[in-house]
Amino acid sequence: MKTTRNLLIIVLLFLFACSTDHGTESKFLRGRILILGDSITHTGIFVSFLEYELARKFPEAEMDIIAIGLSSETASCQTESDREFPRPCVHERLDSALDKLKPDVVFSCYGMNDGLYTTQSPENMQAYQNGITKLMEKVFATGAKLVLLTPPPFDPLAAKEKVTCSDSAGYNYFHPYCHYDSVLADYANWTMTLKNSNLVTIDLNAEMTGFIREQRKTDSTFVLSPDG
């Protein structure tokens, strides 16, 4: 029940950011909508809430939502050096998805896995930027519009049993860098600088970070996502 509530909060935060920053969403969000992402999309619960809230907020809009999120996926096509198998990369399937589904609008949310749960590096940052830029180019080449959601924040309090500030054993998904959220904030800040007439950027990171801070003013143990 708690997880369901938190996912609904995420959806509502997204819609609040969307309606605050843009006045034409009911016209923008029409037709076939393709949602790309990692495990947040893959689970399907978030997508169900999103579909419900979009239909409620824009009842006149004709939308067909198709979600093809994939757990562990990245836009940077990078994998931790000690990972047992390579992380899937959206570019391995993006061309096929765009060709077969022919979306009018594409939602994309990547970054949580792209930083590889370690400290920021020029190489990782460049790989993320290259991956998102390539995704944008491919989507725009089809004539579709794009909604880029920044990666949500990483909360070390929620993952306190796993996080570490020492890299003696190497940072990874099982032992994330204790300040990994700063890496995701860098990705979010860069994403929000992107401009295109067919692009909407939503700072999910800032909205969720602000919400968490407000909640902890009255409940120091509050977490939005139980796994960080």
C-alpha positions as CSV (number, residue, x, y, z in Angstrom):
1,M,0.0,0.0,0.0
2,K,2.8,2.4,0.8
3,T,4.6,1.7,-2.5
4,T,1.3,2.3,-4.3
5,R,0.9,5.6,-2.5
6,N,4.4,6.7,-3.3
7,L,4.1,5.8,-7.0
8,L,0.9,7.9,-7.1
9,I,2.8,10.8,-5.6
10,I,5.4,10.5,-8.3
11,V,2.7,10.7,-11.0
12,L,1.0,13.7,-9.4
13,L,4.4,15.5,-9.0
14,F,5.0,14.9,-12.7
15,L,1.6,16.2,-13.7
16,F,2.0,19.2,-11.5
17,A,5.4,20.0,-13.1
18,C,3.9,19.5,-16.5
19,S,0.9,21.8,-16.0
20,T,3.0,24.4,-14.3
21,D,5.6,24.8,-17.0
22,H,3.5,24.2,-20.1
23,G,0.1,25.3,-21.2
24,T,-0.5,23.1,-24.2
25,E,-0.2,19.5,-22.8
26,S,-3.7,18.6,-23.9
27,K,-2.7,19.3,-27.5
28,F,0.8,17.8,-27.0
29,L,-0.3,14.6,-25.4
30,R,-2.4,13.1,-28.2
31,G,-2.3,9.9,-30.3
32,R,0.0,7.0,-29.6
33,I,2.2,7.5,-26.6
34,L,5.3,5.3,-26.2
35,I,6.9,5.2,-22.8
36,L,10.6,4.2,-22.5
37,G,12.5,3.6,-19.3
38,D,14.1,1.3,-16.9
39,S,12.5,-0.7,-14.0
40,I,10.2,2.2,-12.9
41,T,8.4,1.8,-16.2
42,H,8.9,-1.9,-16.4
43,T,6.9,-2.7,-13.3
44,G,3.8,-1.2,-14.9
45,I,2.3,0.3,-11.8
46,F,3.6,3.7,-12.5
47,V,2.3,3.5,-16.1
48,S,-1.1,2.5,-14.9
49,F,-1.3,5.6,-12.6
50,L,0.0,7.8,-15.3
51,E,-2.6,6.6,-17.8
52,Y,-5.3,7.1,-15.3
53,E,-4.2,10.6,-14.3
54,L,-3.7,11.7,-17.9
55,A,-7.2,10.5,-18.8
56,R,-8.6,12.3,-15.8
57,K,-6.7,15.6,-16.5
58,F,-7.2,15.6,-20.2
59,P,-10.5,13.8,-20.8
60,E,-10.9,15.1,-24.3
61,A,-7.5,13.9,-25.5
62,E,-7.3,10.7,-27.5
63,M,-4.4,8.7,-26.2
64,D,-3.1,5.2,-26.7
65,I,-0.4,4.5,-24.2
66,I,2.2,1.7,-24.8
67,A,4.9,1.2,-22.2
68,I,8.0,-0.9,-23.0
69,G,10.2,-0.2,-20.0
70,L,13.1,-2.7,-19.4
71,S,14.6,-3.3,-16.0
72,S,18.3,-2.3,-15.7
73,E,18.3,-0.5,-19.0
74,T,20.4,2.6,-19.8
75,A,20.6,5.3,-22.5
76,S,24.4,5.4,-22.2
77,C,25.0,1.8,-23.1
78,Q,27.4,1.4,-20.2
79,T,27.7,-1.4,-17.5
80,E,29.5,-1.7,-14.2
81,S,32.8,-3.5,-14.7
82,D,32.0,-6.1,-12.1
83,R,28.4,-6.8,-13.3
84,E,27.7,-10.4,-14.3
85,F,26.0,-9.5,-17.5
86,P,25.8,-6.3,-19.6
87,R,23.0,-3.9,-18.9
88,P,20.5,-3.6,-21.8
89,C,20.7,-0.3,-23.8
90,V,17.7,1.4,-25.2
91,H,19.5,2.0,-28.5
92,E,19.5,-1.8,-29.1
93,R,15.8,-1.7,-29.6
94,L,14.8,2.0,-30.2
95,D,14.9,1.9,-34.0
96,S,12.7,-1.2,-34.1
97,A,10.2,0.2,-31.5
98,L,9.9,3.5,-33.4
99,D,9.4,1.7,-36.7
100,K,6.8,-0.8,-35.5
101,L,4.8,1.4,-33.1
102,K,5.0,4.7,-34.9
103,P,4.3,6.8,-31.8
104,D,3.1,10.4,-31.9
105,V,4.8,11.1,-28.5
106,V,7.6,9.4,-26.7
107,F,8.2,9.6,-23.0
108,S,11.7,8.8,-21.8
109,C,13.2,8.5,-18.3
110,Y,16.8,7.4,-18.0
111,G,19.7,8.1,-15.7
112,M,19.3,6.0,-12.6
113,N,21.4,3.2,-14.0
114,D,23.5,5.3,-16.4
115,G,25.7,6.7,-13.6
116,L,26.6,3.1,-12.7
117,Y,26.0,3.9,-9.0
118,T,29.5,5.4,-8.7
119,T,31.0,8.9,-8.5
120,Q,30.6,11.3,-11.3
121,S,33.2,11.1,-14.1
122,P,33.6,13.0,-17.4
123,E,33.3,9.7,-19.3
124,N,30.0,8.7,-17.7
125,M,28.6,12.2,-18.1
126,Q,29.5,12.2,-21.8
127,A,28.1,8.8,-22.4
128,Y,24.8,9.8,-20.9
129,Q,24.7,13.0,-22.9
130,N,25.5,11.1,-26.1
131,G,22.8,8.5,-25.4
132,I,20.1,11.1,-24.7
133,T,21.1,13.2,-27.7
134,K,21.0,10.1,-29.9
135,L,17.6,9.2,-28.6
136,M,16.3,12.7,-29.3
137,E,17.6,12.7,-32.8
138,K,16.0,9.3,-33.6
139,V,12.6,10.3,-32.1
140,F,12.6,13.7,-33.9
141,A,13.5,12.0,-37.2
142,T,10.2,10.1,-37.1
143,G,8.2,13.3,-36.6
144,A,7.2,12.4,-33.0
145,K,7.4,14.7,-30.0
146,L,9.4,13.9,-27.0
147,V,8.9,14.2,-23.2
148,L,12.2,13.9,-21.3
149,L,11.8,13.2,-17.6
150,T,15.0,13.7,-15.6
151,P,16.0,10.8,-13.4
152,P,14.4,10.7,-10.0
153,P,16.7,11.3,-7.0
154,F,18.6,8.6,-5.2
155,D,17.9,8.6,-1.5
156,P,20.7,7.2,0.7
157,L,18.4,7.1,3.7
158,A,16.1,4.6,2.0
159,A,19.2,2.5,0.9
160,K,21.2,3.0,4.0
161,E,21.9,-0.7,4.4
162,K,23.6,-0.7,1.0
163,V,25.3,2.7,0.4
164,T,28.9,3.2,1.1
165,C,31.3,6.3,1.0
166,S,34.3,4.1,0.6
167,D,35.3,2.9,-2.9
168,S,37.7,0.2,-1.5
169,A,35.5,-2.5,-2.9
170,G,34.2,-0.5,-5.8
171,Y,30.8,1.1,-6.1
172,N,27.9,-0.7,-7.9
173,Y,24.2,-1.4,-7.8
174,F,24.6,-3.5,-4.6
175,H,26.8,-0.9,-2.9
176,P,26.0,2.5,-4.3
177,Y,28.0,5.6,-3.8
178,C,26.6,7.5,-0.7
179,H,26.3,10.7,-2.7
180,Y,25.0,9.2,-5.9
181,D,22.2,11.6,-5.9
182,S,24.6,14.4,-6.9
183,V,25.4,12.4,-10.0
184,L,21.7,12.2,-10.9
185,A,21.3,15.9,-10.2
186,D,24.0,16.6,-12.7
187,Y,22.1,14.5,-15.3
188,A,18.9,16.3,-14.4
189,N,20.5,19.8,-14.7
190,W,21.9,19.0,-18.1
191,T,18.6,17.6,-19.3
192,M,16.8,20.8,-18.4
193,T,19.1,22.8,-20.7
194,L,17.8,20.9,-23.8
195,K,15.6,22.9,-26.1
196,N,13.5,22.0,-29.1
197,S,10.0,22.9,-30.3
198,N,9.0,19.2,-30.2
199,L,10.5,18.7,-26.7
200,V,9.1,19.0,-23.2
201,T,11.5,18.5,-20.3
202,I,10.2,17.7,-16.8
203,D,12.5,18.0,-13.8
204,L,11.2,15.0,-11.9
205,N,14.5,15.1,-9.8
206,A,13.9,18.6,-8.4
207,E,10.1,18.0,-7.8
208,M,10.7,14.8,-5.9
209,T,13.7,16.1,-4.0
210,G,11.7,19.1,-2.8
211,F,8.8,16.8,-1.8
212,I,11.1,14.6,0.2
213,R,12.7,17.6,2.0
214,E,9.3,18.9,2.9
215,Q,8.1,15.6,4.3
216,R,11.2,15.2,6.4
217,K,10.5,18.5,8.2
218,T,7.8,16.6,10.1
219,D,9.1,13.0,9.7
220,S,12.8,12.5,9.6
221,T,12.4,8.8,8.6
222,F,10.2,9.5,5.5
223,V,11.3,7.7,2.3
224,L,9.6,8.0,-1.1
225,S,10.9,4.7,-2.5
226,P,12.0,1.8,-0.2
227,D,15.0,0.9,-2.4
228,G,16.4,4.4,-2.8
